[in-house]
Amino acid sequence: MVRRKGLIRCLVVDGDGEFREDVFGDRGLGVGLDEEIPPSGDAPSRSWVPVGRLRDFLKEKENELTTVEEAIGSRPDHPLNLRLAFVADEMSMGVSRALKRSDGALAVIPQVKRIELPSSPDEPGERITDLPDVYEKTLELQVAGADAVLIHTDQVRYGCSLGDFQSVTKRMLRAGSRPGFDGAPPLIRGDFIFHPLQLAEAAELGANAVILIAGLCLPDLENLLNSAALMGLEAIVECHTELERDIALELGATILYLSNLDYSTCRITPGRALSLRTEVPDWIVTVAGGGIRTASECWEYLDAGFDAVVMGRIFMQTRRANALIAEIQSRRRDVSQRFFENFGFDESDEQRLRGML
């Protein structure tokens, strides 16, 4: 059993729709203050910890959700309490639709970030762009043809924040464009997520989906997948090992982000995503990422059966995003038989049926 204290630090939305730091109790999580709950319940498990750098990242994120003096547990109408307590009235499924393109081209997901993740804990992250306005960059990527946009919200490691994400969604809505609907690209929150409260933040921000790093939250992955669905969010599970991939599939994940980036060391392992793809059913949406920078690299993932690619630095630095996306998507695979192949129907079956007619 795990004993959890009753107050959680978080970013909340005030009456003007702005984020500020506040705290609340566990009413929205379905348990009382200081109740004992099993590790498989709504609260993250403390019986398992990730390895390497991920362990440090988890500790920092736990500090952002730590106990404070005042609670808002008596405020059941608080936006985050409502997100945690009630089922969302809709889920757009815009991410799945956007990434499983019907024309056989790779879907392209640019990452919006100001800082590159450092490979050493003793080194600061490399600033790859000044990026004064995340909304303007997102709009630029939308016009260039991005199928979805991944916006990181970890200020320390990626240089972007929840406030940046909120600015994008608010200004898109003011312009009459709702993310994930009516042709607007869906927005994905990237962060080190281990708790349903972070999912509630993403939903309140207007995100369509979140990245769940399996190596960070493996024992709680099932709970997070279920919580995301209840909040109207699609979950993209990021995997770097066979174990993470297999568990994600077993738990029902429908979008896998197979990454060359090992967050435990913050280093790229070339070819890892390709090797992980071989055991994934074709009906699962598969995304590749980690050190991908050129169209020719993207085509290698296309040939391996991937549906989408995540690319960061190149889109933060290029002035020709539209040309890059067009080049990546100029090569396509034949998807005419995809539906039938997913059910084991192949060319030999087609020829046999033709002979019977």
N, C-alpha and C positions, 0 to 999 in steps of 0.2 A: 504494500500500500504506500501511497505517496501523499503527504500532507502539503496542501497548498495554502498559502496565506491568502487573505481575502481581498487585497487591493492590488490593482494592476495599473502600472503607468502606461499611458498611451497618448497618441495624438488624437484629438477629438475635434469635431466640427461645431463651431459656435453658431449663434443665431444669424450671423452674416455669411455663413458658409465658409469661414476661414478656419484653418487648422491651428490649434494651440495645444500645449501639453496639459493633460489632466489625468485624473485617475478614476477608476470605478471598481465596484465589487463584482462578484461572480454570478450575479443574478442571471445575466444573459447567457452564461455558460451552462445553466441548468443545475447548479449545485449551490449550496449555502456557503457562507463564509467559514473557512477553516474546516470544511468537511473532508473526510478521508475519501479518496477516490482511487480506483485502480489505474495503473499506468496506461491501460488501453482506453481510458475515458477521454473526456474532452480536453483535459489538461495534458501538456506534453510530458512524455515519460522522462524520468530522471535516472532510470536504471541503465540507460545506454547513452553514450556520448560519442559524437563523431571524432574522427582522427585528424591529426595535423592542424593545419590552419583553420579548418572548419570548426574545430573545438574552440578556438579563440573567437571566431566570428559568432558562434552561438552564445558565448559568455557575454559578448558586447550587446547582442540583441536581447538577451535576458535582462541586462541592465536597463534597457529601454522600456522593459515591461515590469520593472521591479516595484516593490511595495513603497507606498508614499503615505503621507499623513492623512489626507482627506480622501473620502470615497464619494462616488456618485451612484452607489448601489441603490440609493433611494430614488433614483431618477429612471424609472423604467421606460420613459419616453425618450431617453437619450438616443441619438442616431446609431451609435455603435451597439448599444444594448438591443435596439430593435433589430439590427442586422443579425446579431447573434441569436436572438430569441425566435425570430419568425422566418418562414420560408419566403424566398423571393417570388414575386409574381410572374417573373419571366426570365428566360435565359436565351440569349440571341443565337447561340451556337455559331456566331459569326467567325470565330477563329477557325473552327474545324472546316467550315465552308471555304474560307479564304485560303487555307493552306492546302486543301485537296483540290487543286485546280483541275477543271475538266478538259483543258487543252493540252495537258501533258507537260507543261512547262513547270519549272521550279517556282514555288512561291518564295518571295524574298522578304525577309524580316530584318530591317536595319535596327541596330541597337543605338539608343540615344544615351550618351554618357560623355562626361568631360575628362575623366581620368581613366587610364588603363590600370587594371589590377596588377599590383607589383608582385613579382615572383618571390621576393624575400620580405619577411615581416619587418626587417630593419631598414627597408628602403621605402621612400614615399612613392606613391603611384605617379606614373608619367602623365602630365597634363597633355592631352592630345588635341584639345580644342578649347577655346575660351567660351564659345557658345553662349552669347548673352541672353538668348531667348529660346527656350526649349519648344515653345509653341510654334514659333516661326520655322524652326528646323523640322518639326513634325509635319507642318503644312507643306514644306518643301518636299519632304519624302512622299507625302500623299500625292502631290502633283506629279512626282517622278514615277509613280506607279507601284509604290510599296504595297504589298499585300496585307501587312500588319506592321505595327511599330512596337518595339520593346523598349520601354523607358525604365531605366534603373532608378531606384529611390534610396539607395544607400549613399548618403552624403560623403562618408569617409572614404569609401573605396571606389566610388564611381563619380562622385562630384555632382550628382543630381539628387533631388529630395522629393518628399511627398508634396511639398508646395509646388515644385515644378510640374509634377503630374497633375495636380489639381488645376493649375493654370491652363494646361493644355485642354482638359475636358471642359472647363468652364467657358473658355474662349471658343472652342468648337461648337458648343451648344448655342452660344450667343450668335454665332455665324450660321446657325441653322443646320449644323452637321452633327449627328449623334454617332459616336464611335461604334463601329460594328453594325450599323444600320444604314440603309439607303445609300449604299456605295461608299461610305466612309470606312477607312481601314480600322479594324479593331485595335484596341490598345492593350498591351500586356504589361503588367507590373513585374519588374525583376527585383528581387531582394532576397535576403536570407530569412525565409519564412519558416517558422516552426510552430506557430500558435494560431488558433482560429481568429483571435483578435486582429492579427495582421490581414487575414482574409476580409474581415469586416471593414478594415481601413480601405482595402483595395476596392471593395464593392461601393463604399461610400464615396470614393474618389471618382467612380465611374469607369473603372477598368472592366474589360471584357474577360480577361484571363489573368492568371498568375503563374509564375515559375515556381515549382516546388523542387528544390535540390534534394534528391533522394539521399545523398550522403550526409545531409544535415538533419533530416527528419525521418529517417527510415522507420523506426518503430511507430511513429505517429502518422505515417503516410496515409493509411486507410482512413483515419479520422479526418485528416485534412482534405482528402479527396471528397469525402461525404459532405464535409462542412462547406467546401467550395461550391458543390452542386446545389446545396440548400440555399446558398447566398446568390445563386444565379451566375456563378463564375465558372469558366472552363479552367481546368488545371492542366498545365504542361509539366510533365515530370522529367527533370533533367537527370540523366544517368551517365556515369563514367565507367562502371564496372558491370560484368555479367550478372552479379548478384543483385545489384540495384535494378537493372533492366528486368530480370526475371520476377522480382518481387513486385515491381510496378505493374507488370502485365498480370500477375496473379491477382492483384488487388483491383483490377479493372480499369487501369489508366488507358485512355484512348488516344492521347497525344504524348509521344515520347520525344524528348529532346536529347539525342545521343551526342555527347560532347567530347571533344578532344581535350578539353580543359579539366584538369584534376584539381578541384578546389582544395584538397588536402595539402597540396604542394604549390598550388597556383602556377602550375607549369602545363605546357601543351604536350600531349602525347600524340604525335602524328599517326593517323590511321586508326585510332581507337574507335571513332564513330563508325567507320566502315566495317570494322570487325564486329561491332555490336549489332549492326543492321541485319546480319544474316539470319538470325533466329527470331525476327519480328514478323508477325503476319502482315500481309499487304493491306489489310483493312484498317490497321492501326496507322494513324497519321504520324509520320516520322520526320523529325527536324534534325539537321546536322549543324554543328557549330564548333567554334574553338579554333581561331587562327586562320579562318578562311578569308582570302582577300582578292582572289581573281575569278574571272568567269570560267577559266579552264578548270580550276579547282572545283567550282560549283558543278560543272558538267560531270566530273567524276562521281559526285554524290548523286546526281540525276541518274547516271547509269547504274548505280548501286541500288536504286529503288527509293531514294528519299523523296519526300514531297516538298520540303522547304529547307532553306538555309538561313542561318542567323549570321549577320556580318556587322561588325562594330566599327573599328578604326577607319576602315576605308570610307564608310559613309559619313563619318564625322569630319573627314579631311578633304574629300573630293568635292569639286564644284560641278561634276557631271554625273550626278546620281541617276538622272533619267537615262543617260547613255549606258551606264553600267547595268542597270536593271534590264534595259532592252537587250543588251548583249547576253546577259545570263539567260534570259527567257527566249532568245532566238533559237535555242536548241530544245527540242521536245522529244518525248518518247510516245510511242503508240499506246494509247489507253483504251482502244476500242474493245479489247477483250478483258479489261480489268475486272469488271463486275463478275463475269463468269469464272475467271481464273481464281477469284477469291473463294469460289465454291468447288474448286478442283476440276473445272471444265477447261480442257486445253485443245490444241489444234487437232489432235488425233480423234477426240470426241466429235469435233465439228466434221471432219472428213467421214467418219463412220455414219453420222446422222445424214449427211448429204447422200451417201450411198443407199440409204434406206428410202429416200424420197423418189 
